[in-house]
């Protein structure tokens, strides 16, 4: 089976969040199920710089108004197609925004071009390559399925929603430049309250829709989490599948992680102390005898960081300390810096993207805080399980699906892997942190939880099998 995966970011080439991790790891996991994946991504300047002797696979004289080439390359076992379109992707800044954090005004054209290229590839644009199915990730690739609907050669298309909050909505005036027939701007496809909805169009055109956890698949059918698209999703509920994410267990392996001061396993947990000490030095804090909590997150309201920052003084009063890695809303960044100034030996913050440091946090901190208001899947809690950094999570989306709460019954049965809480407010988060501190004060029980967490299967094994079965079903149905 030949699958074309389309994504706006792919680890290790370019990453702003969990989408890149999934788009980078899932193709490798699918290989053992007979699915050969080629991944199409934009030719950002930083991506092109990492390619080793790419070959030209196809050329476009007019791809939504610009010249472009498809470059074929390989990286770490991944077969890649990179859309080289300098007018769209060769610029300073990030994948979606400029250096000042403002969205690129031509994002609609940039990702429509990526999607159109995907549909053309499915139609035979590359000699001797014919995908059987297209897998589009999030709004940036969703238009591939809209273009496929109007293509001469129709192949099945799957849309995976990583975060419904980002939908790719643009003014109606752009429609004429998308190269689609007039009837595509209709409530049954792209039209969304008078605008063009890229994600909405993908939802309507997809043969199957997946989300990155079973709980999130149900949550997005409600007004609370549906972000205005719950009606569209409920109308297509028979095509909706919740498949929990995994992580790359080779990249995330505490027994072989080159970023750690000391590698370890579930059978050698005392070695983690060296990582804890190194982490404390890195953040300039003295965790003392209490738990060292960490955060690896965008500092935004969605991630519950406003609630967390409100209870930092209480966390410290309980004997805890906190190391924060992340960036985001300037007021929240400032609030965390203020907390670090109030507690210079107990709270530290690094406002940056730092992949090695994220490994060090998982390998050295005692617990990771993930108090999200909504979380489609979440990957940091999966890494926490793998590293024995016990997750403290809100009971939502994939967080609810992957963590077993340390209630009395679970502790007695020896199955607890972390701490869950329901209502996201300061009092509830404060109480959950206190529960964690109480278990931490019982070292044997804490180590037992760590060992249980590290036994959890956070790999792609089962989820990749579910994707492969879905793809095979769609291809069989279309045939």
Steps between C-alpha positions, in 0.01 A plus 500: 500500500635840397397788725563871446510682835466880484608715795621853563772382742688175546752416772803507481486749209268763645296506822276737691289240680369145519386494137863479392568208735206304364574579136860391557439182702181348355651427153777296663248305708278428198783335308463175696134487395576508129432872459769688307469868591632796305466828690439831323595816688580863416849601397566746780849645494606295803362180346682543171825555689468154660444303179787287372526496120128535420381404153240687295190283469265742325457865402204737510497799267191643669413369846236749613696779336857397578770275362594201712688171501456176687825374648537136597720420801550251782567570866522247781302237312234748390421547130437870443359727235580864570310777322762754400310824430725793600226760467297313761745342741847655470474766771612583852276418792305184579282268296183698563608840633769761459770586754253730680250215541251631243342247264630517145224680305533251214465187714191412301701491177800324656303206633251487215803458273630217719158335482467549125842342451384201705192454283711528185741237635203271563398565140835389359718812502807290587608236252478145635345607831131449563372519858199290594382743767567852632532569873464871582592648838314802641372806313829565322455180297121463511450668162676202338177306548294782348725504194480119483121522483537695175793300358488279192643208699321449830680327788370472857595773745535500880509814712658489845401777741785577739334811644156620394571847638708578190272498198651708220217747442553770235294773330272396215701717262778242479274234351552607138874445539467140620440357153182317596160493324236743624294229669785431743409821683190345649379422852551131424871553439709816553257776592495573874293798618592689185870415521719225355566224754795281414445252785126502447551415133731215593246363748233503230721343233673231709417134461601455863573741785731411786587678820798427721314340790164325555385751763574796275301336222196514728576843647509674161141393439390737777462880496758531779781348294366507143621855434198570280554190285313252718206501256724403209672233709177351630363482147803286411528309827486167317839586349660622825770293673698576818850349487735597780847626409820324589855626530824392335631265769845495342531878522340500847689228686648578843732201472675646193419872500817697415351819648494363855778533755433136593296241314274269698214252481209395719741265673756770577291796614759624754707616202237767435641696794794610284261635238298677770813669633613600149154640425499704821838649405374582149204695641692647794269355762529288816213253505578375848310197628169579329393406150651676199214577261553597138307656215577450129233696320381795304419762762138560402153489649417182309781328689363624835811700571300789647365265766841349569668836544235589759599207724880517477529663843295211644714244318811649658333517842433126475873441459500469123710670235428571133700504176319648199596464133279681254393823339171653399279783616719789622289563815535135601872498431529809722291335773729197508807725509344690792449170683865411438600840642289439812647152546848514345617171649178309433366616161689528171383573145652469154290668230620319190454192286771258610459132407801371700384691809153345469666158524696615805183621668326168446805311623562714808171644628279297731169600339376689196203737519253495207193697618348554154149635448479266202763267360435297183765249602808648658846352461686638801303278738593197286866598521450547873373143533795370302747685724333446837417872523150455637234702313254726681227558244156643442236238425447593135574357156803279471612588852197314635569205268864448590542565874365285786424717802668425833177460692493261796378203295758548226781544753393187687487302173836637388367631169519878551721689253431864587247746637179617333265780594166601356407864539778740397521769763759610752347310793482169312851531359632594843334191654643274230851635552453435872400139421818459297710646780342256747587197284850639437552503876461120485806412288420131453151580372633773269762264353232235449296754304804592294564137411134450407506814285811382320326169417223683312499439125544848353631375165326520164458120482124471555405838356697443179315171456168685531604757242617227263169315535305821432710577192456146366124521552477828310711375211294180481175698508616737225612206287 
